[in-house]
Amino acid sequence: MENKIYTITDIMKVLPHRSPFLLLDKVEVIEDGTKGIGYKNVTINEPFFQGHFPSNPIMPGVLQIEAMAQTAGFIIGAAGGDLSQKQVLFMGIDKVKFRQPVLPGDILEIHVQKLKQHRTIVVCSAKAYVNNKLATEAELTAMVNT
């Protein structure tokens, strides 16, 4: 089966986030409900660069984690091709490591893999890459409300 590419319009059908807090531009689902890649084009026009840091702009780690959570939320929320906004609520984060800074001009490529699910609780591995180099990694826990 071919990977499914979702545009920003599709993403907004699944995630409740809106600008400036919607941190994804595109999502590629590799395995329905289980595995995919989110893409964030990081530009100097991002509002957070005004204060983080004007003379040395670096994407805040907390926003990298948020982009990872949004990617996982989309992959889980769009399972079965259903874009009707299942509510996926972020519950926790573990094993976070920041490996390199994310800068304007970078494309953050966020690989998410569902590790396990028990009833409505889902645990995912998330790894964000820039130019095929690991930038950030974490384990995310979320609850799915249908």
C-alpha positions as a printed Julia matrix, in Angstrom:
146×3 Matrix{Float64}:
   0.0    0.0    0.0
   1.25   3.48  -0.87
   1.94   6.06   1.83
  -0.8    8.68   2.24
   0.17  12.36   2.21
  -2.0   14.81   4.17
  -1.91  18.56   3.54
  -2.39  21.41   6.0
  -6.12  21.43   5.15
  -6.37  17.75   6.17
  -4.31  18.36   9.3
  -6.7   21.11  10.42
  -9.62  18.67  10.11
  -7.99  16.38  12.66
  -6.09  18.72  15.01
  -7.81  21.61  16.82
  -4.63  23.75  16.7
  -4.46  26.9   14.58
  -1.75  29.42  13.72
   0.56  30.28  15.34
   0.29  27.07  17.36
  -0.25  24.59  14.52
   3.3   23.32  14.05
   2.9   20.94  11.11
   2.87  21.62   7.37
   2.38  18.08   6.06
   2.01  14.53   7.36
   2.88  11.3    5.6
   1.14   8.23   7.04
   3.22   5.12   6.44
   1.13   2.63   8.46
  -2.44   3.64   9.2
  -2.83   4.64  12.85
   0.65   3.38  13.72
   3.51   5.05  11.87
   4.15   8.29  10.01
   6.24  11.39   9.43
   5.29  14.99  10.18
   7.03  17.9    8.47
   7.58  21.38   9.89
   9.22  24.01   7.7
  11.04  26.25  10.17
  11.21  29.85   8.92
  12.64  33.05  10.39
   9.08  34.46  10.3
   8.0   32.23  13.21
   6.8   34.47  16.05
   8.9   32.65  18.67
  12.14  33.75  16.96
  11.46  37.34  18.07
  12.42  36.32  21.58
  14.29  33.0   21.2
  16.84  34.4   20.48
  16.96  37.49  18.23
  20.71  37.33  17.64
  20.88  33.52  17.55
  17.47  32.1   16.5
  16.88  28.56  17.78
  13.52  26.73  17.75
  12.54  26.21  21.4
  12.72  22.6   22.54
   9.23  22.75  23.99
   7.88  23.63  20.52
   9.8   20.74  18.98
   8.07  18.47  21.51
   4.72  20.07  20.65
   5.32  19.39  16.94
   6.09  15.76  17.84
   2.89  15.52  19.9
   0.87  17.03  17.04
   2.34  14.5   14.61
   1.43  11.62  16.94
  -2.02  13.13  17.51
  -2.63  13.36  13.79
  -1.46   9.81  13.03
  -3.61   8.38  15.82
  -6.54  10.74  15.18
  -6.67  10.08  11.43
  -6.58   6.28  11.77
  -8.85   4.56   9.3
  -8.98   7.69   7.13
 -11.34   9.33   9.64
 -10.61  13.07   9.69
 -13.44  13.91  12.11
 -11.36  15.17  15.04
 -11.08  12.31  17.48
  -9.8   14.02  20.56
  -6.21  12.97  21.28
  -5.0   14.47  24.55
  -1.31  14.67  25.4
  -0.66  13.09  28.81
   3.06  12.73  29.31
   6.56  12.77  27.95
   9.57  10.65  28.84
  13.12  10.06  27.65
  13.51  13.49  26.04
  16.87  14.3   24.52
  17.86  17.34  22.48
  20.76  16.44  20.19
  21.23  19.55  18.03
  19.63  22.97  17.56
  16.82  23.51  15.05
  17.34  26.72  13.08
  15.47  28.87  10.57
  15.62  27.22   7.14
  15.56  23.71   8.61
  12.88  21.16   7.81
  11.99  19.25  10.95
  11.12  15.68   9.92
   9.26  14.0   12.77
   9.11  10.19  12.73
   6.42   8.73  14.99
   5.83   5.06  15.75
   3.07   3.76  18.04
   4.75   1.46  20.57
   1.75   0.2   22.51
  -1.89   0.86  23.26
  -4.0   -0.19  26.21
  -7.64   0.74  25.8
  -7.56   4.52  25.24
  -3.93   5.11  26.28
  -1.31   5.2   23.51
   2.49   5.39  23.83
   4.56   6.53  20.84
   8.22   6.93  20.04
   9.03  10.24  18.33
  12.3   11.25  16.69
  12.84  14.56  14.91
  15.54  14.87  12.26
  17.13  17.77  10.4
  19.09  16.77   7.28
  18.95  13.11   8.38
  20.6   13.95  11.72
  18.72  13.26  14.95
  17.77  16.57  16.57
  15.25  15.55  19.25
  13.76  12.34  20.6
  11.08  11.49  23.13
   8.47   8.98  24.19
   4.95  10.45  24.21
   1.81   9.24  26.01
  -1.68  10.32  24.97
  -5.32   9.43  25.61
  -7.8    8.99  22.75
 -11.4   10.13  23.27
 -13.79   9.06  20.54
